[in-house]
């Protein structure tokens, strides 16, 4: 499944779209060998218990800035990474509370 989140900021007179984040979740099988589990891709998540115990989920994020920033390329990448990181932390916390 996928979740799309659009962020906005208020420029003093109106709300302006700032970024679009697409978070893709998929269940992944664990490869067992010698007692170790290895996820196939993405960030590996596991709910605390219940029916989902032992289930692994891959989370992949894509972030696109929708506003032009008059910054060097490295600084623009840092802004994109920060937005993605905040969304990732929220998604992880939400998933772990299931």
Buried (B, 14 or more C-beta within 10 A) or exposed (E): EEEEBEBEEEEEEEEEEBBBBBBBBBEBEBEEEEEEEEBEEBBBBBBEEEEBEEBBBBBBBEBEBEEEEEEEEEEBEEBBEEBBEEBBEEBEEEBEEE
